[in-house]
């Protein structure tokens, strides 16, 4: 009788402890890869070297050809910035694919 009561009590403690345990953590998603866009969003010309600075919008790091372009960029809405960055990233990818050696 005492053994049965002790076994029941032990089971109750284990079960109640499990209900208070922290929920299992989900694996964190890796951060999206940052895409460097080396085309000026204002002039749409290829940026040479580091250009005149950069800004981050979404998962794009956008470079500028000159100091005036980043000032213009700063006046745009986030939606417009993302739209232009995406378009220029595609343009850059197409240019890189075209320039890649065939083999």
Backbone as a ProteinNet text record, in pm:
[ID]
protein_1_A
[PRIMARY]
XXXXXXXXXXXXXXXXXXXXXXXXXXXXXXXXXXXXXXXXXXXXXXXXXXXXXXXXXXXXXXXXXXXXXXXXXXXXXXXXXXXXXXXXXXXXXXXXXXXXXXX
[TERTIARY]
81.8	0	87	186.9	275.7	355.4	399.9	474.8	389.1	263.8	172.8	152.5	133.8	112.1	238.1	356.9	481.8	503.5	472.7	486.6	392.5	269.1	170.6	216.8	267.9	316.8	436.3	527.8	643.5	600.3	504.8	454.1	388.4	312.9	245.8	347	455.6	559.5	625.7	655.8	720.1	627.9	501.2	405.9	384.4	368.7	345.8	469.9	587.7	711.4	722	678.6	683.3	589	477.9	383.4	435.6	528.9	585.3	717.6	765.6	892.5	875.4	983.7	981.2	954.5	877.9	852.8	983.1	988.8	1108.4	1126.5	1250.4	1279	1290.7	1233.6	1247.6	1384.7	1438.3	1566.9	1552.1	1641.9	1636.8	1666.1	1588.6	1612.8	1737.3	1820.6	1938.2	1894.6	1968.5	1936.5	1950.1	1860.7	1872.9	2006.2	2059.8	2188.7	2175.5	2269.4	2270.7	2323.1	2248.4	2288.3	2345.3	2469.9	2531.5	2494.3	2431.6	2390.8	2487.7	2571.6	2675.2	2629.5	2501.4	2444	2376.6	2406.1	2347.3	2195.9	2116	1971.3	1914.3	1987.7	1938.4	1972.7	2099.1	2141.8	2132.7	2124.8	2123	2251.2	2359.9	2490.3	2570.9	2662.2	2746.6	2836.1	2846.3	2928.3	3070.4	3167.7	3307.9	3360.7	3428.8	3486.7	3380.6	3409.4	3314.5	3213.2	3230.7	3136.6	3140.8	3025.1	3015.3	2928.2	2953.2	2877	2768.2	2693.4	2588.6	2480	2367.3	2255.8	2201.4	2137.4	2075.5	1924.7	1858.8	1712.4	1675.8	1594.7	1562.2	1690.6	1709.3	1833.4	1926.1	1916.9	2000.9	2091	2218.2	2310.7	2335.2	2283	2284.8	2396.6	2478.5	2589.7	2551.8	2614.7	2585.3	2708.9	2684.1	2794.9	2851.7	2768.1	2816	2734.6	2783	2719.9	2577.6	2548.3	2413.4	2309.5	2350.9	2256.6	2204.5	2291	2242.2	2142.9	2160.4	2066	1930	1931.3	1806.7	1739.6	1817	1766.9	1695.2	1752.8	1696	1555.3	1515.6	1381.6	1277.6	1321	1230.1	1159.7	1043.9	973.3	1045.7	1025.2	1086	1039.6	914.3	860.8	935.3	958.1	1030	1174.9	1238.5	1376	1388	1296.8	1299.1	1274.6	1181.2	1148.6	1270.3	1335.8	1451.9	1569.2	1591.7	1701.9	1683.4	1562.2	1533.5	1558.8	1513.5	1532.4	1680.8	1756.8	1899.5	1978.3	1934.4	1998.7	1981.2	1863.8	1838.4	1924.7	1935.8	2019.2	2165.2	2212	2349.3	2371.9	2277.7	2290.8	2296.6	2214.7	2213.9	2348.4	2403.7	2532.3	2644.1	2638.6	2740.9	2730.8	2609.6	2588.9	2641.2	2614.8	2659.3	2811.8	2875.1	3020.7	3094	3021.7	3085.2	3144.2	3262.9	3324.6	3241.8	3226.6	3152.2	3247.1	3197	3290.8	3227.5
-118.5	0	126	127.6	243.3	253.7	140.3	142.1	196.5	156.5	204.5	355.1	400.1	542.3	621.4	570.5	637.9	642.3	534.5	529.7	629.2	636.2	730.8	873.8	901	1033.7	1071.8	979.6	1006	1035.4	959.4	981.7	1118.9	1157.2	1287.4	1401.2	1386.2	1488.9	1502.3	1390.4	1393	1457.3	1419	1473.7	1622.5	1665.3	1807.6	1889.5	1834	1903.6	1923.7	1826.3	1836.7	1944.8	1964.3	2066.1	2207.6	2223.8	2355.2	2378.4	2279	2292	2391.6	2456.3	2553.6	2480.6	2543.1	2479.3	2468.6	2367.7	2347.4	2467	2514.5	2628.4	2580.9	2658.9	2629.1	2676	2606.2	2646.5	2783.1	2871.4	3006.2	2999.2	3074.7	3081	3164.2	3120	3202.2	3333.1	3436.7	3567.6	3559.6	3627.8	3624.4	3684.3	3629.9	3675.7	3819.1	3903	4041.5	4044.3	4107.2	4120.7	4259.6	4266.6	4395.3	4436.3	4551.3	4603.5	4715.3	4688.1	4783.7	4864.2	4895	4985.7	5097.9	5221.2	5335.6	5334.8	5344.6	5340.4	5465.7	5574.4	5699.9	5706.9	5680.4	5689.7	5556	5446.8	5309.6	5273.8	5344.6	5316.6	5229.8	5150.9	5065.3	5151.5	5114.6	5188.6	5133.1	5221.1	5182.3	5177.2	5068.8	5055.5	5060.8	5133.8	5147.6	5256.9	5330.9	5437.7	5548.3	5605.4	5716.3	5677	5561	5515	5417.3	5373.1	5274.7	5287.8	5224.2	5216.7	5074.4	5031.1	4898.9	4916.1	4838.6	4832.7	4686.1	4632.2	4490.1	4409	4316	4238.3	4284	4412.4	4471.5	4578.9	4576.2	4684.8	4756.5	4877.6	4952.9	5057.7	5059.4	5155	5270.4	5386.4	5507.2	5552.9	5616.4	5662.9	5795.4	5878	6007.4	6051	6153.7	6199.6	6251.2	6307.4	6358.7	6248.5	6131.9	6022.2	5966.1	5958.8	5907.2	6004	6132.7	6231.9	6215.2	6191.6	6166.6	6039.8	5933.8	5804.8	5821.9	5903.4	5922.8	5982.6	6044.7	6103.3	6001.8	5886	5784.9	5706.5	5651.2	5562.7	5428.4	5355.7	5223.6	5132	5142.6	5059.6	5086.6	5213.8	5248.5	5199.7	5215.8	5171.1	5020.8	4943.4	4798.6	4759.7	4828.5	4799.4	4823.8	4936.5	4971.4	4877.8	4848.5	4759.7	4621.4	4571.1	4439.3	4440.3	4545.7	4558	4563.5	4642.8	4656.2	4530.1	4457.8	4331.2	4231.7	4230.7	4142.8	4185.1	4316.2	4368.1	4327.5	4339.4	4303.4	4153.4	4071.1	3925.3	3886.7	3952.3	3924	3963.1	4077	4122	4026.9	3979.1	3886.3	3752.7	3708.4	3581.6	3592.2	3705.8	3728.4	3734	3791.4	3807.9	3682	3586.4	3464.2	3383.2	3329.3	3249.3	3123.2	3093.8	2973.8	2856.3	2749.6	2640.6	2514
0	0	0	87.3	94.8	-35.3	-89.6	-215.4	-328.6	-333.3	-437.2	-423.4	-298.5	-273.5	-310.8	-279.2	-310.5	-462.3	-530.7	-675.7	-740.9	-689.4	-743.2	-717.7	-600.1	-565.6	-653	-674.6	-759.7	-902.2	-954.5	-1090.1	-1099.2	-995.9	-996.6	-998.3	-924	-920.3	-1057.5	-1119.9	-1251.7	-1354.3	-1353.2	-1450.4	-1427.7	-1303.5	-1277.6	-1310.7	-1288.7	-1324.9	-1474.4	-1550.1	-1696.2	-1746.3	-1677.9	-1724.3	-1700.2	-1605.6	-1578.6	-1650.2	-1718.9	-1790.7	-1905	-1939.6	-2049.6	-2181.1	-2269.5	-2399.2	-2478.5	-2560.6	-2642.4	-2735.5	-2747.8	-2834	-2977.8	-3066.9	-3208.6	-3253.9	-3350.2	-3404.9	-3471	-3440.5	-3498	-3647.1	-3722.8	-3866.5	-3891	-3983.7	-4014.2	-4078.4	-4049.6	-4107.5	-4259.8	-4331.2	-4476.8	-4520.6	-4627.4	-4677.8	-4730.5	-4691.6	-4737.9	-4881	-4970.6	-5110.4	-5131.4	-5176.3	-5205.4	-5347.6	-5359.4	-5490	-5527.5	-5626.7	-5668.5	-5790.6	-5793	-5893.5	-5815.9	-5852.7	-5784.3	-5807.4	-5703.3	-5720.7	-5787.7	-5784.2	-5842.9	-5991.4	-6026	-6166	-6239.5	-6162.7	-6214	-6289.1	-6258.3	-6316.5	-6220.9	-6275.4	-6193.4	-6105.2	-5978.5	-5882.1	-5885.9	-5891.5	-5893.6	-5751	-5715.6	-5582	-5474	-5367.3	-5256.2	-5282.2	-5392.5	-5423.9	-5321	-5297.8	-5203.8	-5084.7	-5032.1	-4916.6	-4956.2	-4855.2	-4878.5	-4773.1	-4800.5	-4706.3	-4712.6	-4604.3	-4600.1	-4599.1	-4685.7	-4686.8	-4708.1	-4618.4	-4626.7	-4617.6	-4710.2	-4711.5	-4824.1	-4859.7	-4963.5	-4902.5	-4940.3	-4907.2	-5038.8	-5049.7	-5174.5	-5170.1	-5274.6	-5284.9	-5377.1	-5355	-5431.8	-5508.3	-5624.6	-5706.6	-5655.1	-5592.6	-5543.6	-5421.7	-5354.1	-5229.7	-5249.9	-5361.8	-5385.7	-5396.9	-5442.3	-5462	-5329.5	-5228.8	-5101.5	-5037.1	-5061.6	-5010.9	-5077.7	-5207.2	-5280.9	-5229	-5212	-5162.3	-5028.6	-4941.9	-4808.4	-4812	-4922.4	-4931.9	-4979.8	-5028.5	-5083.5	-4972.6	-5006.9	-4914	-4908.3	-4803.7	-4790.9	-4903.5	-4940.3	-5048.1	-5179.3	-5210.4	-5333	-5325.4	-5209.3	-5192	-5217.2	-5158.7	-5177	-5322.2	-5385.6	-5524.9	-5615.1	-5597.4	-5679.2	-5647.6	-5519.9	-5481.3	-5543	-5539.5	-5597.9	-5748.6	-5815.3	-5960.7	-5995.9	-5921.4	-5949.8	-5913.1	-5810.6	-5775.8	-5890.5	-5951.9	-6066.7	-6186.1	-6207.3	-6316	-6293.9	-6172	-6137.1	-6157.1	-6114.3	-6129.4	-6276.8	-6358.8	-6502.7	-6565.1	-6523.8	-6576.7	-6534.6	-6411.2	-6363	-6435.7	-6461.1	-6531.5	-6674.8	-6736.4	-6873.2	-6881.4	-6778.5	-6777.8	-6732.2	-6673.6	-6624.3	-6739.8	-6720.2	-6827.5	-6855.4	-6978.9	-7018.3	-7010.5	-6958.9	-6947.1	-6929.7
[MASK]
+++++++++++++++++++++++++++++++++++++++++++++++++++++++++++++++++++++++++++++++++++++++++++++++++++++++

